[in-house]
Amino acid sequence: MPKKRRKLNKDFEKKIYASKKNVELVLAKIHDINDEDIQKEYMTAFNGVVYLYDELKEDYEQQGFNGNSEEFLENYKNAFNLFESEFEI
């Protein structure tokens, strides 16, 4: 049985790319923190956001654009916004 082709979506790919850049920027800012305890606290809090981003990206790479794609993106955005509201970066 041939493998089903995944459905692509250029607009969604742009959103994933923007999400990747946001994650990279915040990680760079966290790594720039001099106080080790504060850096660990920020990194621990941000790990949930990174996990949701990875889940979003992995789902798109494996399945393509599907019914869960927008939900994965929304979960990531909510976690990112929550992190931004709780931590000054």
C-alpha positions as CSV (number, residue, x, y, z in Angstrom):
1,M,0.0,0.0,0.0
2,P,1.5,3.3,-1.0
3,K,2.2,5.9,1.7
4,K,-0.4,8.7,1.8
5,R,1.0,12.0,0.7
6,R,1.0,14.7,3.4
7,K,-1.0,17.9,2.8
8,L,1.1,21.0,2.7
9,N,0.1,24.5,3.6
10,K,2.4,27.5,2.9
11,D,0.7,29.8,5.3
12,F,1.0,27.3,8.1
13,E,4.6,26.7,7.3
14,K,5.2,30.4,7.7
15,K,3.6,30.3,11.1
16,I,5.8,27.4,12.1
17,Y,8.9,29.2,10.9
18,A,7.9,32.4,12.9
19,S,7.3,30.2,15.9
20,K,10.8,28.6,15.5
21,K,12.4,32.1,15.4
22,N,10.5,33.2,18.5
23,V,11.7,30.1,20.4
24,E,15.2,30.6,19.3
25,L,15.1,34.3,20.3
26,V,13.8,33.5,23.8
27,L,16.3,30.7,24.3
28,A,19.1,33.0,23.3
29,K,17.9,35.6,25.8
30,I,17.6,32.9,28.5
31,H,21.2,31.8,27.8
32,D,22.3,35.4,28.2
33,I,21.1,35.6,31.8
34,N,24.1,35.7,34.1
35,D,22.5,34.5,37.3
36,E,22.4,30.7,37.1
37,D,19.4,30.2,39.4
38,I,17.3,32.7,37.4
39,Q,18.5,31.1,34.2
40,K,17.4,27.7,35.4
41,E,14.0,29.0,36.5
42,Y,13.4,30.6,33.1
43,M,14.6,27.5,31.2
44,T,12.4,25.2,33.3
45,A,9.4,27.4,32.6
46,F,10.2,27.7,28.9
47,N,10.7,24.0,28.4
48,G,6.9,23.5,28.1
49,V,6.8,26.0,25.3
50,V,9.7,24.3,23.5
51,Y,7.9,20.9,23.9
52,L,4.7,22.3,22.4
53,Y,6.7,23.8,19.5
54,D,8.4,20.5,18.9
55,E,5.1,18.7,18.9
56,L,3.7,21.2,16.4
57,K,6.6,20.9,14.1
58,E,6.8,17.1,14.3
59,D,3.1,16.7,13.6
60,Y,3.4,18.9,10.5
61,E,6.5,17.0,9.2
62,Q,4.9,13.6,9.8
63,Q,1.2,14.2,8.9
64,G,1.2,17.5,7.0
65,F,-1.6,20.0,7.5
66,N,-4.5,18.2,9.2
67,G,-7.4,18.7,11.6
68,N,-5.0,18.9,14.6
69,S,-2.6,21.4,13.1
70,E,-4.4,24.5,14.2
71,E,-5.0,23.0,17.7
72,F,-1.2,22.3,18.0
73,L,-0.5,25.9,16.9
74,E,-3.0,27.4,19.3
75,N,-1.6,25.3,22.3
76,Y,1.9,26.6,21.4
77,K,0.7,30.2,21.2
78,N,-1.1,30.0,24.5
79,A,1.9,28.6,26.3
80,F,4.2,31.2,24.7
81,N,1.9,34.0,25.7
82,L,1.6,32.7,29.2
83,F,5.4,32.5,29.5
84,E,5.7,36.0,28.3
85,S,3.1,37.3,30.7
86,E,4.8,35.6,33.7
87,F,8.5,36.1,32.9
88,E,10.2,39.3,31.8
89,I,12.4,38.5,28.9
